[in-house]
């Protein structure tokens, strides 16, 4: 049965979602119905500049025509086979992704959390089969302030109380160290340590940047102790920081990288873990898998999403326009702003405690035609699609400056 609803208002949709949906999000009260490039429209026809990009899943812009066509073409041929059979898109995605990034192998999944879980399993099995850690003794070092998903195992190493409240007992085997503290990392490493998991830029924590040289030194320390350096680039990767990976800013080649979000240009959940043969080859048939992971529809979409990211110069644009946006934001004289930080087109504006929280600023910006979202109460996160121009940034800055000065 197909239900048709005529002339529903924004409030009608909000009421329906509240009545029938779970209360696990607190979105801004705008109901979107269409997107094109950097712009989105709500159900009442108002246009907004998207300054969040679906948490970096829409790096290539909304409804990119080349990715859309790849989706349509593949959907008309063959959307899903499961991994019980081979398909003609996954091998090509694997080849193109490995050639682009320089890794030997990839394993496809769907969500970012699945990619992180996959990397954790790879690290543990590598630790037992290759490094020689005693059974069930493997330890993975993680960072405070991390956000790598919401599965039971991932929230087990979160230090955000809300993510853990009511969800125990938790998965053991994780050791937490302060983000950016190299000495703490070195103290935490033991013979049972199999991996160190780190976000090169902590997006959900408030666009937190590590100290200069930290990633390079941490990678060297891991190599010295035969520990896998695992970079979660699900949000910071695929051009968001102005380079293919945020790790590239310090010439770091992680032993494992998790990617997702923009891997499909926002059309479809696609994620992957990249690593070399010595790690990936610990897996045997039946060790890990996913019915939808590596499906031909997702693989075809990901192939085109990667192609347009490179061929249309989006990474260079993110670096250049991002530097301009960051500089201009730092020039805004506002009594509310404590710090502006970021890299490329991933920028956080941290507000002073007395500013009354970031939510009210995001709501004021929505009224000005610009959509963004608060994170950790006091930070406004700005992350527009990588196709944004300097002129469009100027349009946004006019509204951001007005709100930061007067709200």
Number of C-alpha atoms within 10 A of each C-alpha: 3 4 4 5 6 5 8 10 13 15 12 12 15 14 12 10 12 11 10 8 11 8 9 6 7 6 9 14 12 19 17 16 11 14 18 13 19 24 21 20 19 16 16 14 11 11 17 21 25 28 24 23 26 18 24 30 25 27 35 31 25 24 18 20 12 14 25 16 14 19 23 15 15 18 16 9 10 13 19 18 15 16 14 7 7 13 19 12 19 22 14 14 23 21 15 15 21 17 12 12 15 13 19 17 20 22 20 26 27 22 20 25 22 24 27 30 20 19 27 20 15 23 28 24 23 23 27 18 13 12 16 14 19 12 12 12 15 23 23 25 22 22 23 18 21 26 22 26 18 15 14 15 19 21 23 20 26 22 15 16 9 10 18 18 9 8 12 10 10 13 12 14 17 21 17 20 19 14 22 21 14 18 11 13 21 14 9 15 20 12 15 20 26 29 28 26 24 24 28 27 25 24 25 19 18 23 24 20 19 15 11 11 13 17 27 17 14 21 20 15 17 22 13 9 14 15 25 22 26 30 30 31 28 30 29 32 28 28 27 32 29 27 21 21 26 26 23 17 17 14 12 18 19 20 22 25 27 27 28 32 28 32 30 27 29 26 21 19 21 29 29 27 28 27 25 15 12 12 22 21 12 17 13 8 6 6 10 11 15 13 13 19 23 30 25 26 26 30 30 25 31 30 22 22 26 21 15 16 22 16 9 12 13 24 25 21 22 29 20 16 21 28 18 16 23 21 13 14 20 14 11 16 11 16 13 20 20 14 13 19 18 23 23 26 33 28 26 28 25 24 23 16 13 9 16 13 20 23 19 14 24 22 20 19 23 20 13 17 18 23 25 24 22 24 20 15 16 23 28 25 28 24 27 30 29 31 21 24 16 15 10 12 18 14 13 20 17 11 18 19 18 15 19 19 14 11 13
